[in-house]
Amino acid sequence: MRRRLAEAGLEISTGKMSALWTGTPTTVRLDDLDIICLVLQCTTADLLVHEPEVAAARRPQVEPQAATGSASVVPRLGRGRTLPPI
């Protein structure tokens, strides 16, 4: 497989090749993915797994605001600045 990828223009190390095929890679460059799909004669949709629950789990949790009476922000205009010179 490394030879076929190299012939298509993707030089890949043995370690990276092993990581791609034995686990879930953290990143894959899009141009590398195009070459992999070309060699395997597939589409990116055949290789990528949609996991919305994983993405939702990574979303930061919103902490509830304490009930302190005023939850709105009041802008303060004109902080003593002068106009720029003409």
PyMOL Python script that loads the backbone (N, CA, C, O; Angstrom):
from pymol import cmd

cmd.read_pdbstr("""\
ATOM      1  N   MET A   1       0.834  -1.189   0.000  1.00  0.00           N
ATOM      2  CA  MET A   1       0.000   0.000   0.000  1.00  0.00           C
ATOM      3  C   MET A   1       0.878   1.251   0.000  1.00  0.00           C
ATOM      4  O   MET A   1       0.573   2.220  -0.695  1.00  0.00           O
ATOM      5  N   ARG A   2       1.978   1.236   0.784  1.00  0.00           N
ATOM      6  CA  ARG A   2       2.866   2.403   0.796  1.00  0.00           C
ATOM      7  C   ARG A   2       3.416   2.678  -0.601  1.00  0.00           C
ATOM      8  O   ARG A   2       3.540   3.835  -1.003  1.00  0.00           O
ATOM      9  N   ARG A   3       3.739   1.636  -1.329  1.00  0.00           N
ATOM     10  CA  ARG A   3       4.274   1.801  -2.687  1.00  0.00           C
ATOM     11  C   ARG A   3       3.221   2.440  -3.583  1.00  0.00           C
ATOM     12  O   ARG A   3       3.529   3.353  -4.350  1.00  0.00           O
ATOM     13  N   ARG A   4       1.978   1.967  -3.493  1.00  0.00           N
ATOM     14  CA  ARG A   4       0.899   2.521  -4.326  1.00  0.00           C
ATOM     15  C   ARG A   4       0.636   3.986  -3.976  1.00  0.00           C
ATOM     16  O   ARG A   4       0.399   4.803  -4.866  1.00  0.00           O
ATOM     17  N   LEU A   5       0.678   4.321  -2.684  1.00  0.00           N
ATOM     18  CA  LEU A   5       0.491   5.711  -2.279  1.00  0.00           C
ATOM     19  C   LEU A   5       1.646   6.575  -2.784  1.00  0.00           C
ATOM     20  O   LEU A   5       1.429   7.697  -3.241  1.00  0.00           O
ATOM     21  N   ALA A   6       2.868   6.056  -2.703  1.00  0.00           N
ATOM     22  CA  ALA A   6       4.039   6.796  -3.179  1.00  0.00           C
ATOM     23  C   ALA A   6       3.951   7.031  -4.678  1.00  0.00           C
ATOM     24  O   ALA A   6       4.296   8.112  -5.156  1.00  0.00           O
ATOM     25  N   GLU A   7       3.496   6.042  -5.417  1.00  0.00           N
ATOM     26  CA  GLU A   7       3.337   6.203  -6.868  1.00  0.00           C
ATOM     27  C   GLU A   7       2.302   7.276  -7.195  1.00  0.00           C
ATOM     28  O   GLU A   7       2.382   7.922  -8.240  1.00  0.00           O
ATOM     29  N   ALA A   8       1.338   7.464  -6.308  1.00  0.00           N
ATOM     30  CA  ALA A   8       0.296   8.480  -6.518  1.00  0.00           C
ATOM     31  C   ALA A   8       0.713   9.851  -5.979  1.00  0.00           C
ATOM     32  O   ALA A   8      -0.008  10.834  -6.154  1.00  0.00           O
ATOM     33  N   GLY A   9       1.893   9.915  -5.315  1.00  0.00           N
ATOM     34  CA  GLY A   9       2.390  11.204  -4.842  1.00  0.00           C
ATOM     35  C   GLY A   9       2.351  11.408  -3.347  1.00  0.00           C
ATOM     36  O   GLY A   9       2.597  12.521  -2.882  1.00  0.00           O
ATOM     37  N   LEU A  10       2.053  10.382  -2.574  1.00  0.00           N
ATOM     38  CA  LEU A  10       1.984  10.514  -1.121  1.00  0.00           C
ATOM     39  C   LEU A  10       3.056   9.638  -0.476  1.00  0.00           C
ATOM     40  O   LEU A  10       2.918   8.417  -0.406  1.00  0.00           O
ATOM     41  N   GLU A  11       4.123  10.279  -0.008  1.00  0.00           N
ATOM     42  CA  GLU A  11       5.164   9.567   0.732  1.00  0.00           C
ATOM     43  C   GLU A  11       4.718   9.526   2.184  1.00  0.00           C
ATOM     44  O   GLU A  11       4.472  10.568   2.792  1.00  0.00           O
ATOM     45  N   ILE A  12       4.613   8.328   2.741  1.00  0.00           N
ATOM     46  CA  ILE A  12       4.101   8.174   4.093  1.00  0.00           C
ATOM     47  C   ILE A  12       5.015   7.238   4.870  1.00  0.00           C
ATOM     48  O   ILE A  12       5.446   6.212   4.343  1.00  0.00           O
ATOM     49  N   SER A  13       5.312   7.581   6.117  1.00  0.00           N
ATOM     50  CA  SER A  13       6.187   6.754   6.940  1.00  0.00           C
ATOM     51  C   SER A  13       5.451   5.500   7.399  1.00  0.00           C
ATOM     52  O   SER A  13       4.222   5.433   7.376  1.00  0.00           O
ATOM     53  N   THR A  14       6.229   4.519   7.812  1.00  0.00           N
ATOM     54  CA  THR A  14       5.641   3.271   8.298  1.00  0.00           C
ATOM     55  C   THR A  14       4.782   3.514   9.536  1.00  0.00           C
ATOM     56  O   THR A  14       3.703   2.937   9.677  1.00  0.00           O
ATOM     57  N   GLY A  15       5.269   4.370  10.426  1.00  0.00           N
ATOM     58  CA  GLY A  15       4.518   4.671  11.647  1.00  0.00           C
ATOM     59  C   GLY A  15       3.187   5.349  11.365  1.00  0.00           C
ATOM     60  O   GLY A  15       2.165   5.000  11.957  1.00  0.00           O
ATOM     61  N   LYS A  16       3.203   6.327  10.451  1.00  0.00           N
ATOM     62  CA  LYS A  16       1.956   7.010  10.111  1.00  0.00           C
ATOM     63  C   LYS A  16       1.003   6.062   9.401  1.00  0.00           C
ATOM     64  O   LYS A  16      -0.207   6.102   9.627  1.00  0.00           O
ATOM     65  N   MET A  17       1.550   5.213   8.545  1.00  0.00           N
ATOM     66  CA  MET A  17       0.721   4.225   7.843  1.00  0.00           C
ATOM     67  C   MET A  17       0.042   3.305   8.849  1.00  0.00           C
ATOM     68  O   MET A  17      -1.146   3.010   8.726  1.00  0.00           O
ATOM     69  N   SER A  18       0.800   2.853   9.843  1.00  0.00           N
ATOM     70  CA  SER A  18       0.245   1.978  10.872  1.00  0.00           C
ATOM     71  C   SER A  18      -0.849   2.693  11.654  1.00  0.00           C
ATOM     72  O   SER A  18      -1.891   2.105  11.945  1.00  0.00           O
ATOM     73  N   ALA A  19      -0.616   3.960  11.995  1.00  0.00           N
ATOM     74  CA  ALA A  19      -1.616   4.728  12.747  1.00  0.00           C
ATOM     75  C   ALA A  19      -2.895   4.938  11.941  1.00  0.00           C
ATOM     76  O   ALA A  19      -3.994   4.919  12.495  1.00  0.00           O
ATOM     77  N   LEU A  20      -2.748   5.139  10.630  1.00  0.00           N
ATOM     78  CA  LEU A  20      -3.933   5.335   9.790  1.00  0.00           C
ATOM     79  C   LEU A  20      -4.812   4.099   9.728  1.00  0.00           C
ATOM     80  O   LEU A  20      -6.037   4.209   9.761  1.00  0.00           O
ATOM     81  N   TRP A  21      -4.204   2.926   9.638  1.00  0.00           N
ATOM     82  CA  TRP A  21      -4.976   1.710   9.401  1.00  0.00           C
ATOM     83  C   TRP A  21      -5.378   0.976  10.670  1.00  0.00           C
ATOM     84  O   TRP A  21      -6.304   0.165  10.633  1.00  0.00           O
ATOM     85  N   THR A  22      -4.707   1.235  11.799  1.00  0.00           N
ATOM     86  CA  THR A  22      -5.020   0.457  13.001  1.00  0.00           C
ATOM     87  C   THR A  22      -5.839   1.217  14.025  1.00  0.00           C
ATOM     88  O   THR A  22      -6.384   0.608  14.946  1.00  0.00           O
ATOM     89  N   GLY A  23      -5.940   2.513  13.892  1.00  0.00           N
ATOM     90  CA  GLY A  23      -6.670   3.284  14.895  1.00  0.00           C
ATOM     91  C   GLY A  23      -7.480   4.376  14.266  1.00  0.00           C
ATOM     92  O   GLY A  23      -7.782   4.344  13.073  1.00  0.00           O
ATOM     93  N   THR A  24      -7.828   5.343  15.077  1.00  0.00           N
ATOM     94  CA  THR A  24      -8.555   6.502  14.607  1.00  0.00           C
ATOM     95  C   THR A  24      -7.568   7.659  14.562  1.00  0.00           C
ATOM     96  O   THR A  24      -7.181   8.178  15.609  1.00  0.00           O
ATOM     97  N   PRO A  25      -7.149   8.076  13.356  1.00  0.00           N
ATOM     98  CA  PRO A  25      -6.172   9.163  13.284  1.00  0.00           C
ATOM     99  C   PRO A  25      -6.778  10.472  13.773  1.00  0.00           C
ATOM    100  O   PRO A  25      -7.955  10.752  13.547  1.00  0.00           O
ATOM    101  N   THR A  26      -5.959  11.264  14.444  1.00  0.00           N
ATOM    102  CA  THR A  26      -6.461  12.545  14.942  1.00  0.00           C
ATOM    103  C   THR A  26      -6.583  13.560  13.819  1.00  0.00           C
ATOM    104  O   THR A  26      -7.493  14.389  13.825  1.00  0.00           O
ATOM    105  N   THR A  27      -5.668  13.500  12.853  1.00  0.00           N
ATOM    106  CA  THR A  27      -5.734  14.406  11.717  1.00  0.00           C
ATOM    107  C   THR A  27      -5.308  13.689  10.443  1.00  0.00           C
ATOM    108  O   THR A  27      -4.476  12.782  10.467  1.00  0.00           O
ATOM    109  N   VAL A  28      -5.886  14.108   9.354  1.00  0.00           N
ATOM    110  CA  VAL A  28      -5.484  13.659   8.023  1.00  0.00           C
ATOM    111  C   VAL A  28      -5.622  14.876   7.121  1.00  0.00           C
ATOM    112  O   VAL A  28      -6.689  15.485   7.048  1.00  0.00           O
ATOM    113  N   ARG A  29      -4.551  15.222   6.442  1.00  0.00           N
ATOM    114  CA  ARG A  29      -4.614  16.356   5.526  1.00  0.00           C
ATOM    115  C   ARG A  29      -5.557  16.019   4.381  1.00  0.00           C
ATOM    116  O   ARG A  29      -5.606  14.882   3.913  1.00  0.00           O
ATOM    117  N   LEU A  30      -6.305  17.022   3.937  1.00  0.00           N
ATOM    118  CA  LEU A  30      -7.298  16.793   2.892  1.00  0.00           C
ATOM    119  C   LEU A  30      -6.666  16.355   1.582  1.00  0.00           C
ATOM    120  O   LEU A  30      -7.228  15.518   0.876  1.00  0.00           O
ATOM    121  N   ASP A  31      -5.499  16.909   1.245  1.00  0.00           N
ATOM    122  CA  ASP A  31      -4.856  16.475   0.005  1.00  0.00           C
ATOM    123  C   ASP A  31      -4.339  15.044   0.120  1.00  0.00           C
ATOM    124  O   ASP A  31      -4.323  14.311  -0.868  1.00  0.00           O
ATOM    125  N   ASP A  32      -3.910  14.635   1.342  1.00  0.00           N
ATOM    126  CA  ASP A  32      -3.530  13.229   1.567  1.00  0.00           C
ATOM    127  C   ASP A  32      -4.755  12.326   1.439  1.00  0.00           C
ATOM    128  O   ASP A  32      -4.673  11.236   0.871  1.00  0.00           O
ATOM    129  N   LEU A  33      -5.884  12.780   1.967  1.00  0.00           N
ATOM    130  CA  LEU A  33      -7.117  12.003   1.883  1.00  0.00           C
ATOM    131  C   LEU A  33      -7.553  11.811   0.428  1.00  0.00           C
ATOM    132  O   LEU A  33      -8.054  10.749   0.058  1.00  0.00           O
ATOM    133  N   ASP A  34      -7.360  12.834  -0.382  1.00  0.00           N
ATOM    134  CA  ASP A  34      -7.687  12.714  -1.805  1.00  0.00           C
ATOM    135  C   ASP A  34      -6.850  11.632  -2.475  1.00  0.00           C
ATOM    136  O   ASP A  34      -7.361  10.856  -3.282  1.00  0.00           O
ATOM    137  N   ILE A  35      -5.562  11.582  -2.140  1.00  0.00           N
ATOM    138  CA  ILE A  35      -4.685  10.571  -2.739  1.00  0.00           C
ATOM    139  C   ILE A  35      -5.051   9.181  -2.243  1.00  0.00           C
ATOM    140  O   ILE A  35      -5.064   8.229  -3.023  1.00  0.00           O
ATOM    141  N   ILE A  36      -5.350   9.056  -0.955  1.00  0.00           N
ATOM    142  CA  ILE A  36      -5.756   7.758  -0.402  1.00  0.00           C
ATOM    143  C   ILE A  36      -7.009   7.264  -1.119  1.00  0.00           C
ATOM    144  O   ILE A  36      -7.100   6.090  -1.477  1.00  0.00           O
ATOM    145  N   CYS A  37      -7.976   8.160  -1.328  1.00  0.00           N
ATOM    146  CA  CYS A  37      -9.212   7.780  -2.022  1.00  0.00           C
ATOM    147  C   CYS A  37      -8.936   7.402  -3.473  1.00  0.00           C
ATOM    148  O   CYS A  37      -9.562   6.487  -4.008  1.00  0.00           O
ATOM    149  N   LEU A  38      -8.007   8.100  -4.105  1.00  0.00           N
ATOM    150  CA  LEU A  38      -7.650   7.778  -5.485  1.00  0.00           C
ATOM    151  C   LEU A  38      -7.076   6.361  -5.568  1.00  0.00           C
ATOM    152  O   LEU A  38      -7.448   5.584  -6.447  1.00  0.00           O
ATOM    153  N   VAL A  39      -6.167   6.035  -4.645  1.00  0.00           N
ATOM    154  CA  VAL A  39      -5.534   4.711  -4.645  1.00  0.00           C
ATOM    155  C   VAL A  39      -6.541   3.619  -4.302  1.00  0.00           C
ATOM    156  O   VAL A  39      -6.534   2.553  -4.917  1.00  0.00           O
ATOM    157  N   LEU A  40      -7.403   3.878  -3.325  1.00  0.00           N
ATOM    158  CA  LEU A  40      -8.384   2.868  -2.897  1.00  0.00           C
ATOM    159  C   LEU A  40      -9.627   2.840  -3.783  1.00  0.00           C
ATOM    160  O   LEU A  40     -10.480   1.967  -3.626  1.00  0.00           O
ATOM    161  N   GLN A  41      -9.732   3.784  -4.709  1.00  0.00           N
ATOM    162  CA  GLN A  41     -10.887   3.902  -5.594  1.00  0.00           C
ATOM    163  C   GLN A  41     -12.191   3.997  -4.797  1.00  0.00           C
ATOM    164  O   GLN A  41     -13.133   3.228  -4.989  1.00  0.00           O
ATOM    165  N   CYS A  42     -12.195   4.982  -3.892  1.00  0.00           N
ATOM    166  CA  CYS A  42     -13.377   5.208  -3.062  1.00  0.00           C
ATOM    167  C   CYS A  42     -13.594   6.705  -2.944  1.00  0.00           C
ATOM    168  O   CYS A  42     -12.867   7.490  -3.553  1.00  0.00           O
ATOM    169  N   THR A  43     -14.576   7.103  -2.174  1.00  0.00           N
ATOM    170  CA  THR A  43     -14.830   8.516  -1.898  1.00  0.00           C
ATOM    171  C   THR A  43     -14.498   8.798  -0.440  1.00  0.00           C
ATOM    172  O   THR A  43     -14.338   7.878   0.362  1.00  0.00           O
ATOM    173  N   THR A  44     -14.396  10.071  -0.111  1.00  0.00           N
ATOM    174  CA  THR A  44     -14.120  10.434   1.283  1.00  0.00           C
ATOM    175  C   THR A  44     -15.255   9.970   2.196  1.00  0.00           C
ATOM    176  O   THR A  44     -15.011   9.634   3.355  1.00  0.00           O
ATOM    177  N   ALA A  45     -16.469   9.948   1.702  1.00  0.00           N
ATOM    178  CA  ALA A  45     -17.607   9.489   2.501  1.00  0.00           C
ATOM    179  C   ALA A  45     -17.466   8.016   2.881  1.00  0.00           C
ATOM    180  O   ALA A  45     -17.993   7.586   3.907  1.00  0.00           O
ATOM    181  N   ASP A  46     -16.755   7.240   2.055  1.00  0.00           N
ATOM    182  CA  ASP A  46     -16.527   5.831   2.385  1.00  0.00           C
ATOM    183  C   ASP A  46     -15.558   5.672   3.551  1.00  0.00           C
ATOM    184  O   ASP A  46     -15.592   4.662   4.254  1.00  0.00           O
ATOM    185  N   LEU A  47     -14.692   6.669   3.760  1.00  0.00           N
ATOM    186  CA  LEU A  47     -13.651   6.559   4.783  1.00  0.00           C
ATOM    187  C   LEU A  47     -13.963   7.314   6.069  1.00  0.00           C
ATOM    188  O   LEU A  47     -13.489   6.935   7.140  1.00  0.00           O
ATOM    189  N   LEU A  48     -14.749   8.371   5.973  1.00  0.00           N
ATOM    190  CA  LEU A  48     -15.027   9.195   7.143  1.00  0.00           C
ATOM    191  C   LEU A  48     -16.298   8.739   7.843  1.00  0.00           C
ATOM    192  O   LEU A  48     -17.281   8.368   7.202  1.00  0.00           O
ATOM    193  N   VAL A  49     -16.259   8.773   9.170  1.00  0.00           N
ATOM    194  CA  VAL A  49     -17.400   8.374   9.977  1.00  0.00           C
ATOM    195  C   VAL A  49     -17.951   9.617  10.668  1.00  0.00           C
ATOM    196  O   VAL A  49     -17.227  10.318  11.376  1.00  0.00           O
ATOM    197  N   HIS A  50     -19.222   9.880  10.458  1.00  0.00           N
ATOM    198  CA  HIS A  50     -19.889  11.024  11.066  1.00  0.00           C
ATOM    199  C   HIS A  50     -20.268  10.668  12.503  1.00  0.00           C
ATOM    200  O   HIS A  50     -21.020   9.720  12.728  1.00  0.00           O
ATOM    201  N   GLU A  51     -19.748  11.426  13.483  1.00  0.00           N
ATOM    202  CA  GLU A  51     -20.013  11.153  14.896  1.00  0.00           C
ATOM    203  C   GLU A  51     -20.492  12.424  15.597  1.00  0.00           C
ATOM    204  O   GLU A  51     -19.714  13.056  16.311  1.00  0.00           O
ATOM    205  N   PRO A  52     -21.750  12.809  15.409  1.00  0.00           N
ATOM    206  CA  PRO A  52     -22.226  14.053  16.029  1.00  0.00           C
ATOM    207  C   PRO A  52     -22.207  14.002  17.554  1.00  0.00           C
ATOM    208  O   PRO A  52     -22.053  15.040  18.198  1.00  0.00           O
ATOM    209  N   GLU A  53     -22.358  12.832  18.138  1.00  0.00           N
ATOM    210  CA  GLU A  53     -22.350  12.740  19.601  1.00  0.00           C
ATOM    211  C   GLU A  53     -20.966  13.032  20.160  1.00  0.00           C
ATOM    212  O   GLU A  53     -20.851  13.565  21.264  1.00  0.00           O
ATOM    213  N   VAL A  54     -19.920  12.697  19.428  1.00  0.00           N
ATOM    214  CA  VAL A  54     -18.559  13.006  19.870  1.00  0.00           C
ATOM    215  C   VAL A  54     -18.334  14.514  19.812  1.00  0.00           C
ATOM    216  O   VAL A  54     -17.741  15.094  20.722  1.00  0.00           O
ATOM    217  N   ALA A  55     -18.808  15.143  18.746  1.00  0.00           N
ATOM    218  CA  ALA A  55     -18.678  16.591  18.622  1.00  0.00           C
ATOM    219  C   ALA A  55     -19.473  17.301  19.720  1.00  0.00           C
ATOM    220  O   ALA A  55     -19.006  18.297  20.273  1.00  0.00           O
ATOM    221  N   ALA A  56     -20.647  16.807  20.035  1.00  0.00           N
ATOM    222  CA  ALA A  56     -21.470  17.419  21.077  1.00  0.00           C
ATOM    223  C   ALA A  56     -20.816  17.273  22.449  1.00  0.00           C
ATOM    224  O   ALA A  56     -20.939  18.164  23.289  1.00  0.00           O
ATOM    225  N   ALA A  57     -20.132  16.172  22.680  1.00  0.00           N
ATOM    226  CA  ALA A  57     -19.465  15.961  23.965  1.00  0.00           C
ATOM    227  C   ALA A  57     -18.291  16.914  24.149  1.00  0.00           C
ATOM    228  O   ALA A  57     -17.928  17.225  25.283  1.00  0.00           O
ATOM    229  N   ARG A  58     -17.696  17.379  23.068  1.00  0.00           N
ATOM    230  CA  ARG A  58     -16.566  18.306  23.144  1.00  0.00           C
ATOM    231  C   ARG A  58     -17.004  19.743  23.365  1.00  0.00           C
ATOM    232  O   ARG A  58     -16.183  20.588  23.720  1.00  0.00           O
ATOM    233  N   ARG A  59     -18.293  20.038  23.160  1.00  0.00           N
ATOM    234  CA  ARG A  59     -18.810  21.393  23.333  1.00  0.00           C
ATOM    235  C   ARG A  59     -18.682  21.791  24.804  1.00  0.00           C
ATOM    236  O   ARG A  59     -19.044  21.010  25.684  1.00  0.00           O
ATOM    237  N   PRO A  60     -18.168  23.003  25.085  1.00  0.00           N
ATOM    238  CA  PRO A  60     -18.039  23.441  26.479  1.00  0.00           C
ATOM    239  C   PRO A  60     -19.404  23.523  27.155  1.00  0.00           C
ATOM    240  O   PRO A  60     -20.383  23.970  26.559  1.00  0.00           O
ATOM    241  N   GLN A  61     -19.448  23.093  28.380  1.00  0.00           N
ATOM    242  CA  GLN A  61     -20.689  23.142  29.149  1.00  0.00           C
ATOM    243  C   GLN A  61     -20.925  24.572  29.628  1.00  0.00           C
ATOM    244  O   GLN A  61     -20.007  25.215  30.137  1.00  0.00           O
ATOM    245  N   VAL A  62     -22.135  25.066  29.470  1.00  0.00           N
ATOM    246  CA  VAL A  62     -22.493  26.406  29.910  1.00  0.00           C
ATOM    247  C   VAL A  62     -22.940  26.322  31.360  1.00  0.00           C
ATOM    248  O   VAL A  62     -23.847  25.569  31.713  1.00  0.00           O
ATOM    249  N   GLU A  63     -22.270  27.123  32.194  1.00  0.00           N
ATOM    250  CA  GLU A  63     -22.640  27.138  33.603  1.00  0.00           C
ATOM    251  C   GLU A  63     -23.809  28.094  33.806  1.00  0.00           C
ATOM    252  O   GLU A  63     -23.820  29.185  33.235  1.00  0.00           O
ATOM    253  N   PRO A  64     -24.791  27.699  34.610  1.00  0.00           N
ATOM    254  CA  PRO A  64     -25.924  28.604  34.857  1.00  0.00           C
ATOM    255  C   PRO A  64     -25.465  29.839  35.620  1.00  0.00           C
ATOM    256  O   PRO A  64     -24.621  29.750  36.512  1.00  0.00           O
ATOM    257  N   GLN A  65     -26.037  31.013  35.255  1.00  0.00           N
ATOM    258  CA  GLN A  65     -25.690  32.257  35.940  1.00  0.00           C
ATOM    259  C   GLN A  65     -26.386  32.327  37.284  1.00  0.00           C
ATOM    260  O   GLN A  65     -27.524  31.886  37.447  1.00  0.00           O
ATOM    261  N   ALA A  66     -25.677  32.886  38.227  1.00  0.00           N
ATOM    262  CA  ALA A  66     -26.258  33.049  39.562  1.00  0.00           C
ATOM    263  C   ALA A  66     -27.337  34.127  39.506  1.00  0.00           C
ATOM    264  O   ALA A  66     -27.198  35.114  38.783  1.00  0.00           O
ATOM    265  N   ALA A  67     -28.398  33.938  40.260  1.00  0.00           N
ATOM    266  CA  ALA A  67     -29.497  34.905  40.293  1.00  0.00           C
ATOM    267  C   ALA A  67     -29.102  36.048  41.216  1.00  0.00           C
ATOM    268  O   ALA A  67     -29.300  35.971  42.428  1.00  0.00           O
ATOM    269  N   THR A  68     -28.535  37.126  40.631  1.00  0.00           N
ATOM    270  CA  THR A  68     -28.071  38.253  41.443  1.00  0.00           C
ATOM    271  C   THR A  68     -28.891  39.511  41.207  1.00  0.00           C
ATOM    272  O   THR A  68     -28.478  40.589  41.634  1.00  0.00           O
ATOM    273  N   GLY A  69     -29.995  39.418  40.569  1.00  0.00           N
ATOM    274  CA  GLY A  69     -30.847  40.573  40.355  1.00  0.00           C
ATOM    275  C   GLY A  69     -30.744  41.133  38.944  1.00  0.00           C
ATOM    276  O   GLY A  69     -31.761  41.251  38.260  1.00  0.00           O
ATOM    277  N   SER A  70     -29.545  41.483  38.488  1.00  0.00           N
ATOM    278  CA  SER A  70     -29.377  42.069  37.154  1.00  0.00           C
ATOM    279  C   SER A  70     -28.465  41.181  36.324  1.00  0.00           C
ATOM    280  O   SER A  70     -27.265  41.087  36.585  1.00  0.00           O
ATOM    281  N   ALA A  71     -29.043  40.533  35.325  1.00  0.00           N
ATOM    282  CA  ALA A  71     -28.262  39.638  34.477  1.00  0.00           C
ATOM    283  C   ALA A  71     -27.853  40.303  33.178  1.00  0.00           C
ATOM    284  O   ALA A  71     -27.105  39.713  32.398  1.00  0.00           O
ATOM    285  N   SER A  72     -28.335  41.548  32.920  1.00  0.00           N
ATOM    286  CA  SER A  72     -28.014  42.193  31.652  1.00  0.00           C
ATOM    287  C   SER A  72     -26.793  43.087  31.811  1.00  0.00           C
ATOM    288  O   SER A  72     -26.493  43.569  32.903  1.00  0.00           O
ATOM    289  N   VAL A  73     -26.100  43.294  30.709  1.00  0.00           N
ATOM    290  CA  VAL A  73     -24.921  44.152  30.683  1.00  0.00           C
ATOM    291  C   VAL A  73     -25.354  45.528  30.213  1.00  0.00           C
ATOM    292  O   VAL A  73     -26.062  45.656  29.214  1.00  0.00           O
ATOM    293  N   VAL A  74     -24.933  46.553  30.929  1.00  0.00           N
ATOM    294  CA  VAL A  74     -25.281  47.929  30.587  1.00  0.00           C
ATOM    295  C   VAL A  74     -24.046  48.596  30.003  1.00  0.00           C
ATOM    296  O   VAL A  74     -23.037  48.718  30.699  1.00  0.00           O
ATOM    297  N   PRO A  75     -24.090  49.037  28.737  1.00  0.00           N
ATOM    298  CA  PRO A  75     -22.917  49.685  28.143  1.00  0.00           C
ATOM    299  C   PRO A  75     -22.686  51.060  28.738  1.00  0.00           C
ATOM    300  O   PRO A  75     -23.633  51.775  29.066  1.00  0.00           O
ATOM    301  N   ARG A  76     -21.434  51.419  28.871  1.00  0.00           N
ATOM    302  CA  ARG A  76     -21.062  52.750  29.343  1.00  0.00           C
ATOM    303  C   ARG A  76     -20.466  53.502  28.165  1.00  0.00           C
ATOM    304  O   ARG A  76     -19.421  53.124  27.636  1.00  0.00           O
ATOM    305  N   LEU A  77     -21.135  54.564  27.765  1.00  0.00           N
ATOM    306  CA  LEU A  77     -20.703  55.333  26.621  1.00  0.00           C
ATOM    307  C   LEU A  77     -19.883  56.539  27.053  1.00  0.00           C
ATOM    308  O   LEU A  77     -20.041  57.039  28.167  1.00  0.00           O
ATOM    309  N   GLY A  78     -19.005  57.006  26.166  1.00  0.00           N
ATOM    310  CA  GLY A  78     -18.246  58.228  26.410  1.00  0.00           C
ATOM    311  C   GLY A  78     -17.280  58.103  27.567  1.00  0.00           C
ATOM    312  O   GLY A  78     -17.382  58.872  28.523  1.00  0.00           O
ATOM    313  N   ARG A  79     -16.391  57.212  27.526  1.00  0.00           N
ATOM    314  CA  ARG A  79     -15.467  56.934  28.630  1.00  0.00           C
ATOM    315  C   ARG A  79     -14.404  58.036  28.784  1.00  0.00           C
ATOM    316  O   ARG A  79     -13.251  57.739  29.094  1.00  0.00           O
ATOM    317  N   GLY A  80     -14.777  59.279  28.574  1.00  0.00           N
ATOM    318  CA  GLY A  80     -13.836  60.376  28.757  1.00  0.00           C
ATOM    319  C   GLY A  80     -12.891  60.554  27.590  1.00  0.00           C
ATOM    320  O   GLY A  80     -11.927  61.311  27.706  1.00  0.00           O
ATOM    321  N   ARG A  81     -13.118  59.911  26.503  1.00  0.00           N
ATOM    322  CA  ARG A  81     -12.253  60.054  25.336  1.00  0.00           C
ATOM    323  C   ARG A  81     -12.618  61.301  24.558  1.00  0.00           C
ATOM    324  O   ARG A  81     -13.783  61.690  24.471  1.00  0.00           O
ATOM    325  N   THR A  82     -11.603  61.909  24.000  1.00  0.00           N
ATOM    326  CA  THR A  82     -11.853  63.064  23.145  1.00  0.00           C
ATOM    327  C   THR A  82     -11.855  62.618  21.702  1.00  0.00           C
ATOM    328  O   THR A  82     -11.414  61.514  21.383  1.00  0.00           O
ATOM    329  N   LEU A  83     -12.347  63.468  20.836  1.00  0.00           N
ATOM    330  CA  LEU A  83     -12.368  63.162  19.409  1.00  0.00           C
ATOM    331  C   LEU A  83     -10.948  63.283  18.862  1.00  0.00           C
ATOM    332  O   LEU A  83     -10.155  64.062  19.390  1.00  0.00           O
ATOM    333  N   PRO A  84     -10.615  62.535  17.825  1.00  0.00           N
ATOM    334  CA  PRO A  84      -9.284  62.651  17.231  1.00  0.00           C
ATOM    335  C   PRO A  84      -9.102  64.020  16.569  1.00  0.00           C
ATOM    336  O   PRO A  84     -10.084  64.649  16.173  1.00  0.00           O
ATOM    337  N   PRO A  85      -7.852  64.486  16.447  1.00  0.00           N
ATOM    338  CA  PRO A  85      -7.633  65.806  15.830  1.00  0.00           C
ATOM    339  C   PRO A  85      -8.039  65.791  14.357  1.00  0.00           C
ATOM    340  O   PRO A  85      -7.980  64.765  13.679  1.00  0.00           O
ATOM    341  N   ILE A  86      -8.451  66.960  13.895  1.00  0.00           N
ATOM    342  CA  ILE A  86      -8.908  67.103  12.506  1.00  0.00           C
ATOM    343  C   ILE A  86      -7.751  67.438  11.611  1.00  0.00           C
ATOM    344  O   ILE A  86      -7.930  67.598  10.404  1.00  0.00           O
TER     345      ILE A  86
END
""", "prot")
cmd.dss("prot")
cmd.show_as("cartoon", "prot")
cmd.util.cbc("prot")
cmd.orient("prot")
